[in-house]
Amino acid sequence: MDSQLYTINRIADIIADRYRMVRNDDEILHLVYDTRKINEGGRSLFFALSGGQDGHEFIGHACTLGVKNFVVLDGKVDEGAYPEANFLFVDDTLLALQQLAKYHRSQFDIPIIAITGSNGKTIVKEWLFQLLNPEFNIARSPKSYNSQLGVALSLWQLSSDNTLAIIEAGISRPGEMERLQDMIHPTLGVLTNIGTAHSEGFESDEEKLKEKLRLFEKAKQLIVSPKYIPSSGMLPLKPSIVTWGYRDDCDLHIIDVRRGNYTQIIAEYQGSRIDIQIVPSDEASVENAVSCWSVLLTLGYESEVIKQRMMALFPVEMRLELKNGINNCSIIDDSYSCDVASLMIALNFLQQQNQHGKKTVILSDIPEIKGDKESVYSRVAQLIKSNRIDRFIGIGEDISAFDGLFERGSLFYRSTDEFLAAAPGIDFRDESILLKGARVFSFERISKILTQKTHDTALEINLKALERNLKHYKSKLKPTTKLMVMVKAFSYGSGSFEIANLLQFNQVDYLAVAYPDEGVTLRNAGIKLPIMVMNVDLSSFDAMVDHELEPEIFSLRQLNAFLAFLEGRGEKHYPIHIKLETGMHRLGFDEVDMDRLVQLLEATDLVQIASVFSHLAASGSSEHDDFTRSQIGRFENLSGRLQKGLNYSFLRHLSNTAAIDRWPEASFDMVRLGIGLYGIGPQGEGSVLEPVARLKTTISQIKRVSDEDTVGYNRRGRLVGGGTIATVKIGYADGYSRRFGNGVGRMMVGGRPVPTVGDICMDMCMLDVTGLEVNEGDTVEVFGETPTLMSLAQAIDTIPYELMTGISQRVKRVYFYE
Ligand SMILES: *Cc1c(COP(=O)(O)O)cnc(C)c1O
């Protein structure tokens, strides 16, 4: 995140007790904390944060990226090892970052709107931005940067051009809001709503609300709905309170909400009747719009101006999507805002998904630059260069005017139309393409020609949620325990190299797949992590060794065959993984094989044991705990016998997801994480895990049926008293089991769960949508938030693993990173 210039010397004055300075006047533009997200090392100040990985361990790496300035814990680094670096020593690196943000914020005497609440924060922030943008030069939190760290980085973006800031604040634990309020020091507060999201850290909803309200203690005005405040005594004393809601004592008193082509909201305010119209019709959007409306009224906007702008509000697309493109390209479609901060985030994602060596960026003008355009575009050019983008394409009059700032060979077009006319002559092939355009440039037209047509049924994979699940499991392990992630069966149905790339980026230690061809696919996509393959036979030995894949060896017969093969190829010390039988009775060496196995391994230098492992049959169920204990004992015993016979050490591992949770004593040197990564906890959906997959489809047709009519094959379906059915584009050939027919399965339509009617067909099925306002083309959720994958699996007496892996390959996978 950038800002105007500070020298390192000045920053030292603000935050450090002690420092070691070799240069006083290095200019600092960016505050960074993750070596994978450094755009311009030379002008970055690196904060070594703890929590998760310890930032102090990455100082050497940061130096190789050109970083010369560091904020570290006193006593944690060997200064002598980095003679070129400046070090500021502090007691708490996160607090130091926050102090700097606070100081920076205090330099500006402008209105600052702070938004908190359980849901809707980001939408309200983005809508307020759209609504207030004509009058103000607004700084706002990028995406949903609302944590202790995110807020500090958001504030750091404030510059002297700004006349207003809109900052989002989120908390998950008591005590956190105080620090946010101290940094943000908002002048106007908005509380969106209070729901049950993120309540883990709090005793009660009341405690959570009290904590949230702390943000507004020193604000001048606060906008709330009494709906979310159990007693007005809870409200902070200083701000003047502006209320909205259906009660007639509210300042903005909502009288009626009428839904049609538009949603009209009618209210009374200071004795007059006023109204707005918005496009979305769901209750959450109505509340978010009313929150924004209250802000504008509080700021003194005319009713007519508000009305016009509300009509023009557009939905907030916060997702960054990864799609398959033409000619084996990957398209990263970021239709969020188009500014330098969000460009940086998108470039980081492009670096993370490195399935192709070649990288292209297509960028439109950055709209509404209120300061010096040249400096903004030279920042952009610098970012493109430092991210080693192979090809840059700029679209728009402004960016074209600054073409001289970009590397030679960059292409410029004055409009999207001009680019589209030229596109057939540009060879897009085997590359990752980042598409980032401001709304007026309609980049969806470019996206359309670059992506493969998608069938309307799609499995959406939330890579950010997957990353958070990964972090959760990492946090449960001892720092020395390694992590192998199971990406077999297309990562449990969720993808292949897209997931593996994310895991590689997050530095897991090992990947495992079921069959050699799965491993070959990963290698071809540039995955460099060691990969274990579980089912390997003679016919695939060549492919294994060609692609540096490491076999699981589970029998003497297989071991002998592999040794003979290695001998023939002249390979030595090839890494293998020995599987032991401890009670699963599937694959593995039995106790009776052990002596022979040790003999064979002692006598050869063709292979090197990378690890020895076994698999628990029932680690998730307490009624089998004695059995699990006996498996652990047997594993210790058998692996110990192997270790005794060999003069080198190897990794031992036994735990799957459920065992990570339930059997920490069985973690040995490494664990094998599977289903938990995809958001399914061992005992149902664990509270902290987030669902990763959402299956959606669309409505092809809507029909009225009478009491006598039947629906579908075998005339199984009927609506008593008649009604309406919607035919949707998913059937058993997509993996939606026939067992979901006749009301067993439910899908979400327009925010409501509706049952299936009749038998499930091969490519379609029918839903009962009687009484609902739905249209052909509407999106339908098959599973995701509701119904959950788990509840759906339970409905047909199976497990989430089977449902996920059963979603057929014709269902497109769409990835997003929110
Ligand atoms: C699939 C698999 C795992 C992961 O199991 P989860 O229950 O999904 O965590 C671990 N080990 C082996 C050998 C596996 O086949």
Ligand as a Chemical Component Dictionary entry (heavy atoms), coordinates in Angstrom:
data_LIG
# 
_chem_comp.id                   LIG 
_chem_comp.type                 NON-POLYMER 
_chem_comp.pdbx_formal_charge   0 
_chem_comp.three_letter_code    LIG 
# 
loop_
_chem_comp_atom.comp_id 
_chem_comp_atom.atom_id 
_chem_comp_atom.alt_atom_id 
_chem_comp_atom.type_symbol 
_chem_comp_atom.charge 
_chem_comp_atom.model_Cartn_x 
_chem_comp_atom.model_Cartn_y 
_chem_comp_atom.model_Cartn_z 
_chem_comp_atom.pdbx_ordinal 
LIG C1 C1 C 0 -7.199 -39.751 1.467 1  
LIG C2 C2 C 0 -6.166 -40.069 2.421 2  
LIG C3 C3 C 0 -5.888 -39.214 3.508 3  
LIG C4 C4 C 0 -6.706 -38.019 3.858 4  
LIG O1 O1 O 0 -7.874 -38.404 4.539 5  
LIG P1 P1 P 0 -8.943 -37.319 5.050 6  
LIG O2 O2 O 0 -9.904 -38.094 5.857 7  
LIG O3 O3 O 0 -9.554 -36.740 3.846 8  
LIG O4 O4 O 0 -8.176 -36.340 5.817 9  
LIG C5 C5 C 0 -4.801 -39.516 4.303 10 
LIG N1 N1 N 0 -4.036 -40.593 4.052 11 
LIG C6 C6 C 0 -4.280 -41.448 3.040 12 
LIG C7 C7 C 0 -3.409 -42.614 2.843 13 
LIG C8 C8 C 0 -5.353 -41.224 2.185 14 
LIG O5 O5 O 0 -5.606 -42.068 1.192 15 
# 
loop_
_chem_comp_bond.comp_id 
_chem_comp_bond.atom_id_1 
_chem_comp_bond.atom_id_2 
_chem_comp_bond.value_order 
_chem_comp_bond.pdbx_ordinal 
LIG C1 C2 SING 1  
LIG C2 C3 SING 2  
LIG C2 C8 DOUB 3  
LIG C3 C4 SING 4  
LIG C3 C5 DOUB 5  
LIG C4 O1 SING 6  
LIG O1 P1 SING 7  
LIG P1 O2 DOUB 8  
LIG P1 O3 SING 9  
LIG P1 O4 SING 10 
LIG C5 N1 SING 11 
LIG N1 C6 DOUB 12 
LIG C6 C7 SING 13 
LIG C6 C8 SING 14 
LIG C8 O5 SING 15 
# 
